[in-house]
């Protein structure tokens, strides 16, 4: 798009009595564009894309929301025509990469998504004008340095599909590991192993959203430190195994 000063310079040449052809050759601007400026000098205002509203597939959205809050970001197209949603997925988890791409395609109104290989991870990328509407947590700077709060319609989806939201967060910023400890039994040290889930995130707001969802589904958790949440109780791990499971 040509700025206003460029338009005025081209029309000034035409006002000198020069033909549209000669002005076009000199400036590199098409004759059609110059002719249209003779009728309207000011560019038409760019209309904001309409808000698509909440996604129809709420279950998949809850999962993608968890992935976005963990390892996702939204960036604008250089020409200002739309936005890219990017979610980083480690090469170690091909199943996660596939699930992420499927979720993006389901939620993106255009149904498009792709993958870009980077050092040690894959960026799953999807382009749309609507990503800031679908993820209003988008903003300047890092997520842990700004307030993260769900819109009422997002909270309603998370309340309806808490396990999918938890699963997305675990798949992005969490893990299932096997811990071990030793106990003295009959004078002999014995090793015991037990599974455990962890979520690590620098944002206190995202940690709060995660633990609130855990409370809703009856999972007991502990805060290991300011950025780590642990689920280690046998019954709670069994619940997590039934609904989330390890990355794959």
MARVOFI-905596 format. One record per residue (C-alpha): residue in one letter; x, y, z. Coordinates in steps of 0.5 Angstrom, whole numbers, padded with zeros to 4 digits, always signed. Layout:
REM residues N
AXYZ ...
REM end
This chain:
REM residues 248
X+0000+0000+0000 X+0003+0007-0002 X+0003+0012+0003 X-0001+0019+0002 X+0006+0023+0001 X+0007+0018-0005 X+0000+0019-0008 X+0001+0026-0008 X+0007+0026-0011 X+0004+0022-0017 X-0002+0026-0018 X+0002+0033-0018 X+0006+0030-0024 X-0001+0028-0027 X-0003+0036-0026 X+0003+0038-0030 X+0000+0035-0036 X+0004+0029-0036 X+0000+0022-0038 X-0001+0017-0034 X+0003+0012-0038 X+0009+0017-0037 X+0008+0018-0029 X+0007+0010-0028 X+0014+0009-0032 X+0017+0014-0028 X+0015+0012-0021 X+0013+0005-0022 X+0006+0006-0020 X+0001+0002-0024 X-0004+0007-0028 X-0010+0004-0025 X-0007+0006-0018 X-0006+0013-0020 X-0013+0013-0024 X-0016+0011-0017 X-0013+0016-0013 X-0016+0022-0018 X-0022+0019-0015 X-0020+0018-0008 X-0014+0020-0005 X-0014+0018+0002 X-0014+0010+0003 X-0020+0006+0005 X-0019+0005+0013 X-0018-0003+0014 X-0023-0006+0017 X-0022-0011+0023 X-0023-0018+0022 X-0030-0020+0026 X-0030-0024+0032 X-0031-0031+0031 X-0034-0032+0038 X-0032-0038+0042 X-0030-0044+0038 X-0035-0050+0036 X-0030-0055+0039 X-0030-0053+0046 X-0026-0060+0048 X-0020-0059+0043 X-0020-0052+0045 X-0019-0053+0052 X-0013-0058+0050 X-0010-0052+0045 X-0011-0047+0051 X-0007-0051+0055 X-0001-0052+0050 X-0001-0045+0048 X-0001-0042+0056 X+0005-0047+0056 X+0009-0047+0050 X+0005-0042+0045 X+0006-0035+0043 X+0002-0031+0038 X+0006-0026+0033 X+0003-0021+0028 X+0005-0022+0020 X+0010-0017+0018 X+0004-0014+0013 X-0001-0013+0019 X-0006-0018+0015 X-0006-0023+0020 X-0003-0027+0026 X+0001-0033+0027 X+0000-0038+0033 X+0007-0042+0034 X+0007-0048+0039 X+0014-0051+0041 X+0014-0059+0041 X+0020-0062+0043 X+0023-0068+0038 X+0022-0073+0043 X+0015-0073+0043 X+0012-0074+0036 X+0005-0076+0039 X+0005-0069+0042 X+0007-0066+0035 X+0001-0069+0032 X-0004-0068+0037 X-0002-0061+0037 X-0003-0060+0029 X-0009-0063+0029 X-0012-0059+0035 X-0009-0053+0031 X-0013-0055+0025 X-0019-0056+0029 X-0019-0049+0032 X-0017-0045+0026 X-0023-0042+0022 X-0018-0044+0016 X-0017-0051+0018 X-0009-0050+0016 X-0003-0051+0020 X+0004-0053+0019 X+0011-0055+0022 X+0018-0052+0022 X+0024-0056+0024 X+0028-0052+0029 X+0034-0055+0033 X+0031-0060+0038 X+0024-0058+0037 X+0019-0057+0032 X+0014-0051+0031 X+0007-0052+0030 X+0005-0046+0026 X-0002-0044+0024 X-0004-0037+0021 X-0011-0034+0022 X-0013-0027+0023 X-0017-0029+0029 X-0012-0032+0034 X-0012-0026+0038 X-0020-0027+0039 X-0019-0034+0040 X-0013-0033+0045 X-0014-0026+0048 X-0008-0027+0053 X-0004-0025+0047 X+0000-0019+0049 X+0007-0016+0049 X+0013-0019+0053 X+0013-0026+0056 X+0007-0029+0059 X+0010-0030+0066 X+0011-0022+0066 X+0004-0020+0065 X-0003-0022+0068 X-0006-0028+0065 X-0013-0029+0066 X-0019-0033+0062 X-0025-0029+0059 X-0031-0032+0062 X-0033-0036+0056 X-0026-0039+0056 X-0027-0041+0064 X-0034-0044+0062 X-0030-0048+0057 X-0025-0050+0062 X-0030-0052+0067 X-0033-0056+0062 X-0027-0060+0060 X-0022-0059+0066 X-0018-0066+0064 X-0017-0063+0057 X-0014-0057+0059 X-0010-0060+0064 X-0007-0065+0059 X-0005-0059+0055 X-0001-0056+0060 X+0002-0062+0062 X+0004-0064+0055 X+0007-0057+0054 X+0010-0055+0061 X+0009-0062+0065 X+0012-0069+0065 X+0011-0076+0068 X+0017-0079+0072 X+0019-0084+0076 X+0021-0082+0083 X+0025-0087+0088 X+0027-0087+0095 X+0030-0092+0100 X+0027-0094+0106 X+0030-0098+0112 X+0026-0105+0112 X+0028-0110+0117 X+0035-0107+0118 X+0036-0107+0110 X+0035-0101+0106 X+0030-0102+0100 X+0029-0098+0094 X+0022-0096+0092 X+0020-0093+0086 X+0013-0089+0085 X+0010-0085+0079 X+0010-0077+0079 X+0007-0071+0075 X+0010-0065+0075 X+0008-0058+0072 X+0014-0053+0071 X+0012-0045+0069 X+0014-0039+0071 X+0007-0035+0071 X+0004-0035+0078 X-0003-0034+0074 X-0002-0040+0070 X+0000-0044+0076 X-0006-0042+0079 X-0011-0044+0073 X-0007-0051+0073 X-0008-0052+0081 X-0016-0050+0080 X-0017-0055+0075 X-0014-0060+0079 X-0018-0058+0085 X-0024-0059+0080 X-0023-0066+0078 X-0021-0068+0085 X-0013-0069+0084 X-0009-0067+0090 X-0003-0063+0089 X+0003-0060+0093 X+0007-0054+0091 X+0014-0056+0091 X+0017-0049+0090 X+0014-0042+0087 X+0014-0045+0080 X+0013-0053+0081 X+0007-0057+0082 X+0008-0064+0084 X+0002-0069+0084 X+0005-0076+0088 X-0001-0079+0092 X-0003-0086+0089 X-0010-0084+0088 X-0009-0078+0084 X-0003-0080+0080 X-0008-0086+0078 X-0013-0081+0076 X-0008-0077+0072 X-0006-0083+0068 X-0013-0085+0067 X-0014-0078+0064 X-0007-0075+0062 X-0002-0080+0061 X+0005-0079+0060 X+0008-0075+0053 X+0009-0080+0047 
REM end
